[in-house]
Amino acid sequence: MKYAMIIPDGATDEACAALGGRTPLQAAKIPHMDEVARNGLLGRSRNVPDRFIPASDVATLSLFGYDPVRYYTGRAPLEVVAMGLPLGSLDWAVRCNLVNITDNRMTDFTAGHVTSPEAAVFIDAIQKELLAQFTGIEFHPGVSYRNIMIVREAEGGTPHLGETTHTTPPHDIPDQLVAEFLPKGQGGDWLRALMAAGAEVLRDHPYNRVREAEGHRPANAIWLWGQGKAPRVPAFRELHGLRGAIISAVDLVRGTGQLAGWDRIDVPTATGYLDTDYAAKGRAGIDALKTHDLVCVHVEAPDEASHEGRADAKVEALERIDAEIVGPMLEALRKQGDFRLLISPDHSTLVRTKAHDRAPVAWAMCGNGLAASGGTYNEVSAAEVNGPFLEEGWRLMERFLIKN
């Protein structure tokens, strides 16, 4: 039996005026996803328990079959796994976004989708300047605006961060005044001082002058959030006896897969944005099926489109996922024998608010042992067919892997 998961990140949404009162999934031409829903099981699940902020870290753990209430320690530690950085038992990982703040508002949490080479230069400058002012910190470049700070906590010393430390994801506060969302609780003052010092480094950086001259938003601030300590989860292979592979351009998702013991497969032309190489991801997924029992292909593009408030771009991303990933992988699975295919977003992301939402996600799976729902793949149909509703989204993996 072969298993394949496709994650169209943030795909579920609400009705959009720009789409004639339809959701992006309803408006998109997605015949292959509709076929999966029509010929298989169509349902909904809640991947983020109420105690957590709706985001990909908690939701991805759920999708991979791990109860976030039991295993979640923070977003940044999952990214650290993908980056291959050591994290001691006392250490903290903190996400460091390069952002644009204009008139005290979160204008762009991606700093105009700063390139990875540019981000590496910015992070190097921040590391050199801030290391002279703050002890026990390390800044590491990641992909584009997504970077990491590690806090090395000395044993016996006063920890910088703790359970009361509260931070806010920058993508949840688009266009809002940032003052009320700055870090609070234990270490809040310290984190705010780091952010202020980082902004000083970036303000007159030569690369930012070049970006502005080219019409791009400057990366004029850092935003620290998503802190946590090193997580520990049981290996997926020990739980289910299956060898897995993860294909994603996003360190968070890569790291979660690697934490579960899955093999990481990188696609050089995958960007984690709307311009990603969809077809190359599809080919990588098909190729991985030859050597793995379960293959997961994650695509960030729908989520990015929502964060930009672009319904048309979200529809286009969904159509490309359908045509260049779902269709080819479904065909390949059918040729090789017994299979199951699951399509599920991690969480909902709304074009209207440009932010993540607690609304349950719609999922569909087809393959061996599954009766036909007769529905199409969208939020409305998933509610109407009266399919399974999983309040604990992490249990979807158990249902997916049942062998009949």
C-alpha positions in Angstrom: 0.0 0.0 0.0 1.3 3.5 -0.9 0.1 6.6 0.8 0.4 10.2 -0.5 -0.6 13.5 1.3 -0.9 16.8 -0.5 -1.1 19.9 1.7 -2.4 23.1 -0.1 -1.4 25.4 2.8 -4.2 27.6 4.0 -6.5 26.6 1.2 -9.8 26.7 3.1 -11.4 30.1 3.2 -14.8 31.9 3.3 -16.9 33.3 0.6 -15.2 36.2 -1.2 -17.0 39.1 -2.8 -14.2 39.2 -5.5 -15.2 35.7 -6.4 -18.9 36.3 -6.7 -19.6 35.0 -3.2 -17.7 31.8 -3.7 -14.7 30.5 -1.7 -11.4 30.1 -3.6 -11.9 26.3 -3.7 -15.4 26.7 -5.1 -14.1 29.2 -7.8 -11.1 27.2 -8.8 -11.2 24.7 -11.6 -9.8 21.6 -9.7 -11.1 18.5 -11.4 -8.6 16.2 -9.8 -9.3 17.3 -6.3 -13.1 17.1 -7.1 -12.5 13.5 -8.3 -10.8 12.6 -5.0 -13.7 14.0 -3.1 -16.4 12.5 -5.3 -14.9 9.0 -5.4 -13.7 8.9 -1.8 -14.3 10.3 1.7 -15.0 14.0 2.2 -14.8 15.5 5.7 -13.6 18.2 8.0 -11.3 18.5 10.9 -10.0 21.0 13.4 -6.2 20.9 13.5 -5.6 23.6 16.0 -7.0 23.1 19.6 -8.5 26.2 21.2 -5.5 26.8 23.5 -3.2 27.5 20.5 -3.0 30.3 18.0 -4.1 29.0 14.5 -0.9 28.5 12.6 1.0 26.0 10.6 3.2 24.8 13.4 0.4 23.3 15.5 -1.7 22.4 12.4 1.2 20.5 10.7 1.9 18.4 13.8 -1.8 17.5 13.8 -1.8 16.6 10.1 1.2 14.3 10.7 -0.7 12.5 13.4 0.8 14.0 16.6 -1.4 15.5 19.3 -0.1 19.1 19.6 -1.4 19.3 23.2 1.1 16.6 24.0 4.0 17.4 21.7 4.0 21.1 20.7 6.7 23.2 22.2 6.8 26.2 19.8 7.2 27.0 16.1 10.9 28.0 15.9 12.2 24.7 17.3 10.6 22.9 14.4 12.4 25.1 11.9 15.7 24.6 13.8 15.4 20.9 13.1 15.2 21.6 9.3 18.2 24.0 9.6 20.3 21.3 11.3 21.1 23.6 14.3 21.7 22.0 17.7 19.4 23.0 20.5 20.3 22.1 24.0 17.7 21.2 26.7 17.9 24.7 28.2 18.1 26.6 24.9 15.3 28.5 23.2 14.7 28.9 19.5 12.9 32.1 18.4 11.6 32.9 14.9 13.2 36.1 13.5 11.2 37.6 10.6 12.7 40.4 8.5 9.7 42.7 8.2 8.7 46.2 7.0 7.1 48.4 9.6 5.9 51.8 8.3 4.2 54.5 10.4 4.3 52.0 13.3 2.2 49.5 11.3 3.0 45.9 10.2 3.1 46.8 6.5 4.7 43.6 5.2 5.7 40.6 7.4 7.9 39.4 4.5 9.7 42.6 3.8 8.7 42.5 0.2 9.6 38.8 0.0 13.3 39.6 0.6 15.5 37.1 -1.2 17.4 34.5 0.7 20.9 36.0 -0.3 19.7 39.4 0.9 18.4 38.0 4.1 21.7 36.3 4.8 23.5 39.6 4.5 21.0 41.3 6.8 21.1 38.5 9.4 24.9 38.5 9.3 25.0 42.3 10.0 22.5 41.8 12.9 24.5 39.0 14.4 27.7 41.1 14.4 26.2 44.2 15.9 23.9 42.6 18.4 26.4 40.1 19.7 28.4 43.0 21.1 25.3 44.2 23.0 23.6 41.0 24.1 25.1 37.7 25.4 24.1 34.2 24.5 22.4 34.8 21.3 22.9 33.5 17.7 21.2 34.6 14.5 20.9 32.2 11.6 19.6 32.9 8.1 16.8 30.7 6.8 14.7 31.1 3.7 13.8 34.6 2.6 12.2 36.5 5.5 12.1 33.4 7.7 15.1 33.4 10.0 16.1 32.1 13.5 17.5 33.4 16.7 18.8 30.9 19.3 19.1 31.8 22.9 21.8 29.8 24.7 20.7 29.6 28.3 23.5 29.0 30.8 22.7 26.4 33.5 22.2 28.0 36.8 21.7 31.5 35.4 18.5 33.5 35.1 16.7 32.3 31.9 15.9 35.0 29.4 12.6 33.4 28.4 9.9 31.3 30.1 6.4 30.0 30.0 4.9 33.4 30.5 6.7 34.9 27.4 4.1 35.9 24.9 4.8 36.9 21.3 2.5 37.5 18.3 3.0 36.1 14.7 3.5 39.1 12.4 1.3 37.6 9.7 -1.6 37.8 12.1 -1.4 41.6 12.4 -1.3 42.9 8.8 -1.6 46.7 8.6 -2.1 47.0 12.3 -0.3 49.2 14.8 2.5 47.0 16.2 2.8 48.6 19.7 0.2 46.4 21.4 1.6 43.2 19.8 5.2 43.5 21.0 6.6 40.7 23.2 5.2 40.6 26.8 5.8 38.5 29.9 9.1 37.0 31.0 11.9 38.4 28.7 9.5 40.8 27.0 11.6 43.8 27.7 14.7 41.9 26.6 13.1 40.8 23.3 11.8 44.3 22.6 15.3 45.7 23.2 16.7 43.1 20.7 14.1 44.2 18.1 14.9 47.9 18.6 18.6 47.2 18.2 17.9 45.1 15.1 15.9 47.9 13.5 18.9 50.3 14.1 21.2 47.9 12.2 18.7 47.6 9.3 17.6 51.2 9.0 20.5 52.5 6.9 21.8 49.2 5.5 23.2 49.5 1.9 21.1 46.6 0.7 17.9 48.3 1.8 18.9 51.5 -0.1 19.3 49.2 -3.2 15.9 47.6 -2.6 14.2 50.9 -2.3 15.8 52.1 -5.5 14.5 49.0 -7.2 11.0 49.7 -5.9 11.0 47.0 -3.2 10.0 47.4 0.4 13.1 47.6 2.7 13.6 45.1 5.5 13.7 47.8 8.1 12.9 45.7 11.3 13.1 42.3 12.9 10.1 40.6 14.6 10.8 38.0 17.2 8.2 35.4 17.9 7.3 31.6 18.0 9.8 30.8 20.8 10.1 27.3 22.2 12.4 24.5 23.4 13.5 21.4 21.6 10.5 19.0 21.0 10.5 15.3 21.2 8.1 13.0 19.3 8.0 9.3 18.7 9.2 8.3 15.2 6.5 7.9 12.7 8.0 4.6 11.5 7.8 3.2 15.1 4.2 4.2 15.3 3.0 3.1 11.9 5.7 0.9 10.4 5.9 3.2 7.4 8.9 5.1 5.8 7.9 8.7 5.0 9.2 11.5 2.9 8.5 15.3 3.1 8.7 17.7 0.2 8.4 21.3 1.1 10.2 24.7 0.6 9.3 25.8 4.1 11.6 25.0 7.0 8.7 24.7 9.5 7.1 21.8 7.5 10.5 20.3 6.6 11.5 20.3 10.2 8.2 18.8 11.4 8.6 15.9 8.9 12.3 15.4 9.9 11.3 15.4 13.5 8.9 12.5 12.7 11.8 10.7 11.1 10.8 11.3 7.5 13.3 11.7 4.7 13.6 15.3 3.5 13.5 15.8 -0.3 14.4 19.2 -1.5 13.2 20.6 -4.9 15.8 23.3 -5.9 13.2 25.3 -7.8 10.6 25.3 -5.0 10.3 28.8 -3.4 7.6 28.6 -0.8 5.8 31.4 -2.7 3.4 31.8 -5.5 6.1 31.4 -8.1 7.1 27.9 -6.9 7.8 25.1 -9.3 4.6 23.1 -8.9 5.4 20.6 -11.6 8.8 19.8 -10.1 7.2 19.2 -6.8 4.7 16.8 -8.4 7.6 14.9 -10.2 9.5 14.7 -6.9 6.5 13.3 -5.2 6.0 10.6 -7.8 9.7 9.7 -7.7 9.6 9.4 -3.9 6.8 6.9 -4.1 9.2 4.4 -5.5 11.2 4.3 -2.3 8.8 5.4 0.4 5.6 4.1 1.9 4.2 7.6 2.5 5.0 10.8 0.6 3.9 14.3 1.7 4.0 17.2 -0.7 3.4 20.6 0.9 2.7 23.8 -1.1 2.7 27.2 0.6 1.3 29.2 -2.2 -2.4 29.4 -1.3 -1.5 30.6 2.2 0.8 33.4 0.8 -2.0 34.5 -1.6 -4.4 34.9 1.4 -1.8 36.8 3.4 -1.6 39.2 0.5 -5.4 39.5 0.2 -5.4 38.2 -3.4 -8.3 36.0 -4.2 -7.4 35.6 -7.8 -3.8 34.5 -6.9 -5.2 31.9 -4.5 -7.5 30.5 -7.2 -4.6 30.3 -9.6 -2.4 28.5 -7.0 -5.1 26.0 -6.3 -5.6 25.3 -10.0 -1.9 24.7 -10.5 -1.6 22.4 -7.5 -4.5 20.4 -8.9 -3.1 20.2 -12.5 0.6 19.8 -11.7 0.6 17.9 -8.5 -2.7 16.2 -7.6 -3.4 15.0 -11.1 0.0 13.4 -11.9 0.3 11.9 -8.4 -3.2 10.4 -8.6 -2.4 8.8 -12.0 1.0 7.4 -10.7 -0.7 6.0 -7.6 -3.3 4.2 -9.6 -0.6 2.6 -11.8 1.4 1.2 -8.9 -1.3 -0.7 -7.1 -3.1 -0.3 -3.8 -3.0 3.3 -2.5 -4.6 6.1 -0.6 -4.4 9.8 -1.4 -5.2 12.6 1.1 -5.7 16.2 0.3 -5.9 18.5 3.3 -4.8 22.1 4.2 -3.2 22.6 7.6 -5.4 25.5 8.6 -7.8 28.1 7.1 -6.4 31.4 5.9 -8.8 34.1 4.9 -8.3 36.5 2.0 -10.5 39.0 3.8 -8.4 39.3 6.9 -5.1 38.2 5.4 -4.7 36.0 8.5 -5.1 32.5 9.7 -8.5 31.4 11.1 -9.9 28.8 13.4 -12.4 27.5 10.9 -12.1 23.8 10.4 -10.4 22.6 7.2 -12.0 20.5 4.5 -10.2 17.3 3.5 -10.7 14.5 1.0 -9.2 11.1 0.6 -9.6 8.4 -2.0 -8.3 4.9 -2.6 -8.7 1.4 -1.2 -11.6 0.7 1.2 -13.3 4.1 0.9 -16.8 4.7 -0.3 -17.8 7.5 -2.6 -19.1 10.7 -1.0 -20.4 12.2 -4.3 -19.3 15.6 -3.2 -16.9 18.2 -4.7 -13.8 19.5 -2.9 -14.7 22.7 -1.1 -15.8 23.9 2.3 -19.5 24.0 1.5 -19.7 20.5 0.0 -17.7 19.0 2.9 -20.3 20.4 5.3 -23.2 19.3 3.2 -22.3 15.6 2.6 -22.3 15.0 6.4 -19.0 13.3 6.3 -16.7 12.8 9.3 -15.9 15.8 11.5 -12.8 15.3 13.6 -12.6 17.7 16.6 -9.1 16.3 17.2 -7.5 16.8 13.8 -4.5 14.7 14.7 -6.7 11.6 14.5 -7.1 12.1 10.7 -3.8 10.3 10.2 -5.2 7.2 12.0 -8.2 7.2 9.7 -6.0 7.7 6.6 -3.7 4.8 7.4 -6.3 2.2 8.2 -5.7 -0.8 6.0 -8.8 -2.6 4.6 
